[in-house]
Amino acid sequence: MKHVVPATLLFCLMALANTAQSQNTYPREKFPTTFSGNSTTSEDLGSWTASKTGNSIVQVSTSQYYSSPSSLSMGITDDADMTHTSTVTSPVIDLSAISCSNTNRDVIVKFKIYFSEINNSSEFGLTVNASKNASPSWSSVYNKTGTQLRSLYAAGTWYDVTINLGNQYRTANFRLQFVSNKTGTGNENNVIWIDDVIVLDPMIPDFSATPTYTDNGTAGISAGDVYKYANVASYPEAIYAEVKIESMVNATLDNIDNNSADVGVAQRFQPRIAPSPQTMSTTQEGYIQFVITFKSVATNSVVNMTNLRYRHFDIDGNTGTGFTFRETSWITGSNSILVNNPSDLDDGGTISSGGYSWRKALGETSEHDGITTDNDVYYTATFNSAYEIRIRLGYLFTSTGGSTTIGAREYASEFGCFTISNSVPLPITLINFSGSLHNKTVSLNWETENQVNFDHFEIERSSDGKNYTTIGTRAAQTAGNGSLYYLFNDDLTTASGTAFYYRLKMVDADGSFKYSSVILIRRDQAAITGIMMNPNPVVSGMATARFSSSVAGIAEFRVTDMSGKMILQQQNKIYEGTNSVTINNIDRLQPGLYLLQMTNGEERSVIKFSVGR
């Protein structure tokens, strides 16, 4: 995506099309600014049409608008004794290709409405018609007289109008029509404005609400911040979404969700992301990692969705002398990706990072104008079962001797239809995960609670931190909500290498799973002097303390700022020899310098580490 590109945009129509088993979003209609109501003949407005009789008004104007640079004005000016009508009709919209299993739900139409003048209320009205036929047979779905309009809305203020249509309109030939009319005598001005028209499905998460900062303190844009979107879906129950910025790696977030008129499409999630630093002369890669959690408005509990569709638009970039810049898109937890086989995207493969297995897409190396929906530069993914969606939106700058400066760019993500799963989200809490090396054997220990409908652990090991192999399993212990303890021994007698990465794959009874954080065990003890942090600086929100201990026991870990104020504290069981312990809640720390203190009764070690974006 380019930087903000002004354009004359008005209508935003979201419909469903049978394209690679996913939704298709109609681009917002572009109304020519030269269009005016001086002619009584129909004029083509993009793929919409407009007509009028007499001195009625049908025109696009910049004098009043909600979010677009212009909006549609309809009405009557200074004319007596005649019946006048102005009409605007949409193109055919295909609402038939629903890939969700339950189609017994309404089609919803939303728009913004504004009155600059309402005079003789008995002689002015607004009607919205809908049709499900190829040859339109119109049915009135919203019909208000001037008296009714004046009782509902005050002049000079934008209002939301929502119309719930029956599922009989879920056809391949759906059309929408706005009609303003005047009847009888009277010499008055009556002008109505319409903006931000959307046709949507209530089972498609809609991120058009203004996000609310939910953390304590001052709203910011940094790792750990959480934002809430109210009413992202209304059927089969009211659902809201929480968006957490999990980590920021060589990138900054200029805007959590840009819905500005020139590029914004309200229902999409559109953050503005810039490289850090923005001037680059050597190869550099970065991203912002988001986790989006869906919750019930009624209970505040998580809502597990099945077959949730996700689409990332306009993954492009540019090329200059001695460099290429391409946007990247990472996704984890989906059972399919790149299903529409975009021709200009490269498959970045499967990557293990931050405790998750990601599928990565590399964008095109040339720019597309604006937020394009061209099939060659977007991909779609489907989530089998998920109550939270984790994505990385980022970039890759590759230098062969050149340099460039890249500012904040638009990223555009959109969700598609889903169904509600009867299964419960992964019901387990991993309290801690640690390991120690003694006599060529690694002992892995972990503790859990709230273990309900849980099946088993898969223990995975890697020699490079990227490619993991399952080396054993542990079945779930039978218990209620209390704490449970697990132990797994890994004999390294025949293993080559000196560094070993471990993680847990936690598998629910319905097959859904998630990964633990990663711990690193080294058996080259001569290289270990006291306590060490891996990685340092911390950029992913997760870190491991690695150290040698002369005795087994309980160690206390404290994270303080440089003034000595304690910020984090935890205790872990440690063992004689080399230990690796995950430091919890590092993702809560703001970027800067910190001290990690470890005391086990006999030894005390302190190390300085930094947290980056």
PyMOL commands that set and color helices and strands:
alter all, ss='L'
color gray80, all
select helices_A, chain A and resi 121-123+146-152+167-169+375-377+525-527+586-588
alter helices_A, ss='H'
color red, helices_A
select strands_A, chain A and resi 14-19+22-25+43-45+48-52+56-61+71-79+84-89+107-117+124-131+139-145+159-165+175-182+188-200+212-213+226-233+239-249+251-255+272-275+279-280+284-296+305-313+317-320+323-332+336-337+346-353+356-362+379-386+388-399+404-405+409-410+412-415+419-420+429-438+441-449+454-462+469-475+484-491+499-508+513-515+519-522+532-534+543-549+553-561+566-574+577-583+592-599+604-611
alter strands_A, ss='S'
color yellow, strands_A
deselect
rebuild
show_as cartoon
